[in-house]
Amino acid sequence: QVQLVESGGGLVQAGGSLRLSCAASDSIFRFSAMAWYRQAPGKQRELVGTITSSGYTNYADFVKGRFTISRDNAKNTMFLQMNSLKPEDTAVYFCYMPSLNYWGQGIQVTVSS
């Protein structure tokens, strides 16, 4: 079983930045498309963006131009750079490996106004 562990969350003021990491426990990561999701209190989990094994990305409209997904296959790690954060970005953020349906445990991001 592949473990996915997120890190880098926390509290930030509106307009600030955070960088999340998702470390995978297995090198199968290098061949896997990956995704970031988020879930705000009382809301459904929603897709933030995806990245292919070779680095092609796609984003939800609500983060385009603000968030960037990248990966380092040598380190089995995916990143989510979040800039110009808004209070509505407050959520638990999850990384996801769709090919094997593995989720990380999630990490809290809180943006204060």
C-alpha positions in Angstrom: 0.0 0.0 0.0 1.3 3.5 -0.9 1.2 6.1 1.9 0.8 9.7 1.0 1.7 12.2 3.6 0.9 15.9 3.3 2.9 18.7 5.0 3.2 22.5 5.0 -0.2 23.6 6.0 -1.1 26.2 8.6 -2.5 29.6 9.2 -1.8 32.5 6.8 -3.2 35.9 6.3 -5.2 36.7 3.1 -2.8 37.5 0.3 -0.1 35.3 1.7 1.4 32.1 0.4 1.8 28.5 1.5 3.5 25.5 -0.1 2.1 22.1 0.5 4.0 18.9 -0.1 2.8 15.3 -0.6 5.4 12.6 -0.1 4.7 9.2 -1.4 6.2 6.0 0.2 6.7 4.1 -3.0 8.4 4.9 -6.3 5.3 4.0 -8.2 4.6 7.6 -7.6 6.9 8.4 -10.6 4.6 6.7 -13.0 1.3 8.0 -11.5 -0.8 11.0 -12.2 -1.6 12.8 -9.0 -4.2 15.3 -7.8 -4.9 17.8 -5.0 -8.4 18.1 -3.6 -9.8 20.2 -0.8 -12.7 20.1 1.5 -14.1 23.1 3.4 -16.3 22.7 6.4 -19.8 21.7 5.4 -18.9 21.4 1.8 -18.1 18.5 -0.6 -14.6 17.6 -1.5 -13.5 19.4 -4.7 -10.7 19.0 -7.2 -8.0 21.7 -7.0 -5.9 20.4 -9.9 -4.0 17.5 -11.4 -0.6 16.6 -12.7 0.5 13.9 -15.0 3.5 11.7 -14.4 5.5 13.9 -16.8 4.3 17.1 -15.3 1.4 18.4 -17.3 -1.0 20.2 -15.1 -4.7 21.2 -15.1 -6.5 23.4 -12.6 -9.9 24.3 -11.3 -11.1 27.7 -12.4 -11.1 29.0 -8.8 -7.3 28.5 -8.4 -6.1 29.3 -11.9 -3.3 31.9 -11.8 -2.9 31.5 -8.1 -2.0 27.9 -7.4 0.8 25.8 -9.1 1.2 22.0 -8.9 4.6 20.5 -9.5 6.4 17.3 -8.7 9.9 15.9 -8.0 9.8 12.3 -9.2 13.3 11.7 -7.8 11.9 12.5 -4.4 8.5 10.9 -4.9 7.0 14.2 -3.9 4.3 16.5 -5.3 3.8 20.2 -4.4 1.1 22.7 -4.3 2.3 26.3 -4.3 -0.6 28.5 -3.2 -0.3 32.3 -3.7 -2.7 35.2 -3.2 -4.6 33.1 -0.7 -8.2 34.1 0.1 -10.3 33.2 3.2 -12.4 31.0 0.9 -9.3 28.8 0.3 -9.6 27.7 3.9 -10.0 23.9 3.8 -8.4 20.6 4.5 -6.2 19.8 1.5 -5.7 16.2 0.3 -3.3 14.6 -2.1 -4.7 11.7 -4.2 -3.3 9.0 -6.4 -6.2 8.1 -8.7 -4.7 5.0 -10.3 -4.7 3.2 -7.0 -7.4 5.3 -5.2 -5.0 6.3 -2.4 -5.6 9.4 -0.3 -3.4 11.3 2.0 -4.7 12.1 5.5 -5.2 15.7 4.7 -3.7 18.9 6.1 -5.4 22.0 7.3 -5.0 25.4 5.5 -6.6 28.4 7.2 -6.6 31.8 5.6 -7.5 34.7 7.9 -9.1 37.9 6.6 
